Amino acid sequence: MNIEEIRALSDEALVAKLNDTKEELMKLRFQQASGSLTDTTRLRETRRDVARINTVITERKASQKEGAK
């Protein structure tokens, strides 16, 4: 998922996507621990997706605070 797709989502959709992505990350970590994970790059991509979503959420919160001043 790229940053343009993430920025196009609404606030509620962002939170839902963040929860889904974190759940997927947890499943991938379990697969890695059990040795059944074949595509190890998926773990890295998912971790970065979580970071991207968190960044957009933080940016939106900061812009709302500035707009309130």
C-alpha positions, 0 to 999 in steps of 0.5 A, spaced: 500 500 500 503 506 498 502 513 501 497 516 496 492 510 497 493 511 505 492 519 504 485 517 500 482 514 506 478 517 511 479 517 518 475 511 520 477 507 514 485 509 517 483 506 524 480 500 521 486 499 516 491 500 522 487 494 526 487 490 520 494 491 518 497 490 525 493 483 526 496 481 519 503 483 522 501 479 528 499 473 524 506 473 520 510 473 526 507 467 528 508 464 522 515 466 522 516 463 529 513 457 527 517 456 521 512 456 516 513 463 513 515 463 506 515 470 503 519 474 509 519 480 505 511 480 507 513 481 514 517 488 512 512 490 508 507 490 513 511 493 518 512 499 514 505 499 512 503 500 519 508 506 520 505 509 514 498 509 517 501 511 523 504 517 520 498 519 516 494 519 523 499 523 526 499 528 521 492 529 521 492 530 528 497 535 528 494 539 522 487 539 526 491 542 532 494 547 528 487 549 525 484 550 532 489 555 534 
